[in-house]
Amino acid sequence: MPSAENQFNQFYLERFPKTNDKTLRAWSAADEYLLQYLQEFEFKKNTKILIVNDQFGALTCSLSELNPTVWTDSFLSRTAIINNLNLNNLSESSAHFVNQTSQKLESPTIFDLVVLRVPKHNSLLKFQLATISSHINSNTKVIAAGMSKDIHKSTLKLLEDIIGSTTTSLAKKKARLVFSTAEQKYELETNELISHYRIDSLNLIIKGMPGVFSRDGLDIGARVLLNHLPATRAGQKLIDLGCGTGVLGTAAAQQNPNLELVFCDESWLATESAKLTFESNSEATTDSQQDSDRVTYLTTDCLRGLENRHFDFVLCNPPFHQQNVQTLSIANKMFKQSSEKLKDSGELRVVANRHLKYRPLLNSYFSNVEIISKDPKFVVWLAKNPKS
C-alpha cells in the first residue's frame, strides 16, 4: 500500500477513484515540499489552519491533530481525504470540511496559516484568494504550493494583487512554494464571479462559476452532442452527467419543458453553475415552484445516491483527465453507473474525442452500442439496453 512519509508522521494514502496504475501516487512533490517547510512552523494547540485544494489527503492527514478547516470544490477529493483519514485511524471530525460557492466562508475565523495547492484554473484561484483575503491578517502565513510548470507569472500576479507581497522558493523536485503577506482585502465583481455567454442558435444563456469546465465558451464536444439530443416525452427523466455549466440538460429542457431533470457533477461550483444556467433560461416561461419539483442538482461521485432503473436518458461529455493525469477510469465509472440507473428502455448518449477507446467500456455495460455521429475529431455514442 503506498505511503507518504513526512516530518509529522507516516501515512498510508490511496487515490480515489482507485487506479491500477502503480506509478500514480496519492501525493506529489509539492505536498512533500510544503510539509517539509512546515517543520519550521511553530504550531500551537489553537493554531487555526485552512487547507485549500488538498487532492487526496496528504496535507489534511499530516495536519489532522490541529483540526484544520479543509476547503475543496471536488467531491472526489473530499471522499479521498475522508477515506485516507479512516485508513490511518484518524477521526473524520478532526477536519472541518467546507464547500463554497460564495465569497464568505461559513466561519468568520481569522486563520494563522493558509496552505493552498495551486488549482489548474486561474478563475478558481482568483475566487479562492478573494475569499481567503477576508479571513487573514498581517500575521497569517499564506503558502501556496504546486509543480513549477503550473506556477506562472499570472499565478504570482493574482497572489500579489489579491493577497499582497509575494515571493517564491527555489524549485525542488520540480515543485515550488509561494509565500504571500496579507496586505488588503479583495471583493470579486459579479462578472468575475459568474461568467456568462449566449448560444444564439439555441437562444440560451450559459452561466459559469470559477473553475467550471467551459465557463467562458461552449465546448466543441458539447456543441456536437447538442445536435443529437434525444426526442423526449413529458414526464420522462433525464440526467446531465458531469453537467458543468448545465448546457446539455438545459437545452434538453428547452425542447421539452415537462422533462424531469437531474444535474450531476463532482464539483459544487459546477452544480451551482447548472442551477444558474437553468434558472436563467426558465424563469421567463415556467413556474419556479414547478422547477424546484422537477429539477435536482446533485454534487456526488458520478451518479451515486440516485435510484436504480429509474431514468430514461443520460447525457454525458466525460472528462478524460483527473488533475493532470489522463485516465479512462472516470468515464468507465460513468458508463457503469449509467447502466445501473437507466431503465431497460433507457439510453446513454456520450460525446468523445475519436481517439478515446470507449467502445469496449460501453460494450461491458450495454447490449446495443453504436456511433450516431462522427467527424474528424468527435464521435457521439448511443448505448442502449443496459445489462443487468
N, C-alpha and C positions, 0 to 999 in steps of 0.2 A: 504494500500500500504506500503511495507517495507521501513523503513527509517533508515539512519545511522546518529548518532549524534556525532560530534567531536568538537574540540575547535574552528574550523573555522566557522562552520555553521551546520544546519541540512539539510540533503539532502534526497530526495526520490530516491531510487535506485532499479532497476529491473534487473534481469538476462536476458541474451539473448544467445540462444533462451529461450523463456519463458517456465516455468515449472509449473505444477500443484502441485508440492511438496512444501507445505508451509513451510517445515522445512529448505529449502535451501535459503540462503541469497545471496545478491549480493555484499557482502564484507566479510572479515574474521577477526579473532582476530589479524592477522599480520598487516592488514590495520589499525585497531584501534590502535595497539601499536605504529606503525610508526607515525601516525598522532598525537597521544598523545605526543610522543617525540618531534615532530616538534614545539610544543608550545614554546620550549626553543630556537628555532632558530630565529635570528633577521633578518626578511625579509626586504629588501628594494625594492623600486619600480622597480629597474632594476636588481634584483636578477635573474640570469639565472638558470633555473631548467630543468633537464632532468628526466623524469619518464619512467621507463622501466618495461614492463610486467604488467601494470595495467590490471586487469582482467575484471572488469565491470564499472570502472569509479570512485570508491571511492576516489582514490588519485587525479585524474585529476579534478573532481568536487571541491574537497576541496582546490586545489591549483590554480584554474582557474583564479583568479584575477591576478596572476603573469605570465600569458601567458606561461605556460610550454611547452617544447618540449616533445612529447609523442611518444615513440617507442614501438610498439608491432608487432610481426610477425603474429598475429592472426586477420583475417578479422572479426571474430565473436566478439572478444574483442573490436576491433575498433568500430564496429557497436554498441555494448553495451555502450561504452563510449559516443559516439555521441548521442545515444538515451537518456542517462541519463543527459547529458548536456541540451538537449532540454526539458526534463521532469522537470528540475529545472530552466527553463528560463535563461539558461546560453548560451552564444553565442558559436557556433561551432568554430568560429575563435579565441576564447580565448585559444585554444590549437593548437599547430603546430604539425601535425602528420607526422611521417616518418616511412618508412618501408625499411629495409636494407638487401641486400644480398651481400654486400661488406663490407670491414672494414673501410670505410670512411663515416661519417655522411655527410649529404648534406651541413651543415654549418660548418665552421672552429671554431665555438664557443668554448670557454673555459667555462665550467659550474661552477657555485658556489655551486650547490647542485645536487647530483645524488641520486635518490631513486629508488631502484630496488627490485621487487618481485622475489625471487629466483625461476627460472624455474625448471621443472621436470628433464630435461636432462643436464648433465654436459657439453656436447658438445656445447649446446646453450649458457650456462652460460659462457663458455670459450670464445666463439665468441663475445658475448656481452661485456664482460670485456675487451677483447683485443681492441675492437672498442672504448669503453669508455676511455681507457687509453691515447688516443691521444687527448682527449677533456677535460682533467682535469689537475690541478696542485696541488702543496702542500697546497694551500688554499681551495681546494674543499672538501666539506664534501661528502663522499660516504657512503651511508647507505643501506644495504640490509636487507630485511625482509622476514620472512617465518615461517611456522609452525615448531616447534622444530624437528619433525620427518623427515622433509625434508631438514634440515641443517646438513650435515655430515662433517666428517673430510676432505673429498675430496672437499667439498664446501669451507671450510675455506682455504685449501691449494691453491685452484685456486685464491682466493682473495689475499692471501699472495704473490703468485708467479707473478700475473699479475698486481695488483694494488700496494700493499705494506703492511706495518704493519697492522695487523687485530686483533680486539678484539670483544668479544661478550657481549651482555647484559644478565641479568638474564632472565629466562623464565617467561612469563606472559600469562595466559590463553592458555598455550601450544604453544605460539608464542615466537619468539626470533628476536632480532635485531643484525646486524653485522656491525661494523664500520671499515673502511679502510682508510689509508692515502696514497695519491698518491706519489710514490717514483720512478717509472720508466714507460717506455712505452713498449708495448709488441706487436710484429707482429707475427701473426699465419703463420706457414709454410703451403705451399699449401696442403700437405697431412693431415694437421689438419683441414683446412677449408673445403676441399672436400674429402670425403672418397670414396673408390671405391672397388668393388669386381666383380668377374666374375661368371656367371652361365654357367658352361661348357656344360651342356646338351642342352642349347639353344644358346650357343655361344654369350651371351650377356654380356656387361659391364654395371654395375649399379653404378651410382654416387649419392652421397647424401650430402646435405649441413647440417650444425649443427642443431640438434634438430629434424630432419625429421625422421618420423617413418621408421624403418627398414633400416637405412642408413648404418649399418655395416654388414648386412647379410640378406638374403631373409627370410621374414616372412613365417612361415609354412602354414598359411592360404592362402597367395598369391601363394605359391607353389602348393597347391591343385587346386586353380582356374586356374592356368596356364595349367593344364591338361584338362580343359573344356572350352577353348576359343571357341567362335562361328566360324562357317565357314562363311567367308565374301566374298563379290564380289567387284570388282573395283568400286570406286565412292561412296560406302556406307559410312555412317557416324557413328563413334564410340566415346563414351565418356568414359574416365578413371576417374571415380568419386571418390574423395578423393585420388588423384593419388599418393601422397607421392613421392617416387623416380621415378615414371612413369614406373615401370616394366611391368604392365599389358598392358598398351597401346602400349608400345614399342614392346612387344612380339607379340601383335596382328598385328602391322605394319610389323613385320618381316615376318609373314605369308602372308601378303597382302600389298606390297609396295604402292599400289594405294588407300589405305584406307584414308579417311579424319578423322582427329583425333582432339579431344579436351581433354586436360589435365586440370582437375578442382581440386582445393584444397582451403581450407581457410587459408593456410599458404603461404606467399610469398616465403619462403625458400623452400617449397615443390615444388611449380610450377617451381622455378628455377632449382631444382634438376631434375625434369622431363625433362626440356629442355636440361640439361647437359647429361642426360641418353640417350634421343632420339638422340641428335646430335652425341654422341659418337658412336652410333650403326648405324647411317645412312650416315655419311659423306663419307664412302668408296663406297657406292653403289647408292646414289641418289644425285640429284642436290639440292644445298642449297636453291635456289630460289623456286624450287618445294616444298621443305619442308615448307618454310615460307607461301606458298599459301594454303597448305592443313593441317597445324598443328597450333592449337591455344592453348595458355597457359593462363588460366583464374583463378585469385585469387578472390574468391567470396563466398557467402553463398550457399553451395550445388551447384545448377545449375542456380542460379539467373542471369538473363541477357541473357540467351540463348533462342533461338526461340522454341516455342511450336510445337509439332507434326513434328519435323524436323529430328530426329535421328533414326538410325536403331538399335543400340546396346548401352547399358550401362553396364560397368563392375564395380563392387564395392566390396571392402573389408572394410565395415563400422566400424568406431570406436564405442565402447560402453562405453566410458568414456568422460566426459568433465572435464578437470583438474583431480581431484581425485574422482569425483562423477560418479558412474555407472548410465547410462541412456539409454533408448531406443529412446529418443526424436530425436537425431541426425539421427539415422537410419530411423526413421519414416519419417522425412523430406526428406531424400534422396530418399526413395521409392516413396513418394508422387510426388516430383518434377520429378523423372524419368518417372513416368506415364504421366506427362504433356508434357514432352519433346519428348517422343518416338512417332514414327508413329504408326498407328493402327496395323501394322505388326511387330512392334519393340519388342525387348527382353531386359530384365534386368537379369543379372547373378550376384548372390551375394554369397560370401563365408562367413560362420559364424560359431562360436562355437555352438555345438549342443544344449547347454542349453539355448541359447537365443530364446525367443518366437517370431520369426519373421513371422510365417505363418499368424496369424491374421492381422498383419500390411500389409503384401503383399496382402492378400485377399481383403483388403479395397480398393486397387488401381488397381488390376489386376484381370481379369476374369479366367485366367488359371495359376495356381501356382503348381509347382511340385518340388520334390527333384530329382536331376540327379546324385548326388554322395553323399555318406556318409561313414564316417569311425568313429572310436571311439571318435574322437574329433571334426571333422568338417563336415558340410553339405554344398553342393552347391545347391542353389535355382535357378530355372528358372521361371521367371514371364513373361507371355505374355498377349496379348490382353488388353492393358491399358483401364481402364474405363474412359469415358469422363465426 
